[in-house]
Amino acid sequence: MVPCRAALVEGPSPATWPQLPVVLVRGWLSNGMSAVGEAERGASLAEVEALLGAFRGHDLLAAPPTAPFGLKPGEAPPLLSAFPLRRWEAPGYAMLECLALDAVGKAWGVPAHFFFGGAVREAVEADFWCNQPGLETARGLFAEVARLGVRGWKMKAGLDRHSVELARAISAEMGPGFRITIDPMGAWRSPAESASLWQELRGLEAAVQVEDPFAHQHPALWGAVAREGAPPLIWHPRNLSTALVGLEAGFVAGFNFGLPGSGFVYLAGLSEASGRPCWHGSSIELGVLQHYRLHAAAAAPACTLGSDLCSEWVREATLVAPRMQYEGGCALVPSGPGLGIELDESATARYTRAYRSASL
């Protein structure tokens, strides 16, 4: 359990997700190499051990060093052949794919993004992130944002003027062209109830975009504010069917795809075909899954908006070495084999609450 920095999760109601446990996995292969993975927050040790059973009977070291897309079913790496189509929507798949790509990448001497088709960029733009801090707390973060060199700031929002006031302060500090993403998570309910918020946001100098102002079940509401000249609207689907609704809609300016690894690359390909950009979302996890997401984002041509690669400054620690490296507001893509990281032994020992060993 790794706490988050209080200033970044500050809000009207306490954020409970930082208290959820995170299970890290380290496995040893028959060749003596180790590989690391990470379960999505909240999974138990017993659940993770059960999920690892998907590897039983599969020889990871026999996986060919070839990107899986376009292969015939019999040519796919063993992990991929163990799951049905849209495998990335299966519970726990992110941890399994992350662990497998680290193992196979190290065995064959290629970075994890090789299995997503190869990196199209050496660095992925990253945005700053916070919950709903007070104005004074936010102003205290301005120097950190400038030091990081990021070009965007994401924040949550409710149906009140606080998000607008916060956006105005950020805009005044960071200037024109700085990107502000406001995420009400459907809380703005209708164009009528949020009309004053849209009007005020249009007057800011910063490049404001609004993610999920209304529920996905009511796309007509999205279309209504888009026709009235709302800031760019970002669609954040949790599955393929919802993603397709946004991809077919004319009012969506971009996407936040949080589905992991190969799922992200697949959806980003649809986004590219539609001519609209996307970013890689996250659950603000620890360093293993953050690097897994980094490799996927690096392989997606449409991933040009600031991604949620922010765990390094939201969490107290991310438990990997080396830590994610940043330059010019971008996360640098490791060139080493696999994920390009290992567990930080001292940091892991500090935050670990329980261990379990399993043999496959």
Secondary structure, DSSP 8 states (H G I E B T S, - for coil): ---B-HHHH-SSS---GGGS---EEEEE-TTS-EEEEE--TT--HHHHHHHGGGGTT--GGGS-SS-STT--GGGS-HHHHTS-TTGGGSTTHHHHHHHHHHHHHHHHT-BGGGGGT--S-SEEEB-EEESS--HHHHHTTHHHHHHHT-SEEEEE--SSSHHHHHHHHHHHHH-TT-EEEEE-TTTT-STTTTHHHHHHHHT-SSEEEEE--S-TT-HHHHHHHHHTT-S-EEE--SSHHHHHHHHH-SS--EEEE-S-HHHHHHHHHHHHHHT--EEE------HHHHHHHHHHHHT-TTB-S-B---HHHHBS---EES---EETTEEE---SSBTS-EE-HHHHHHH---------
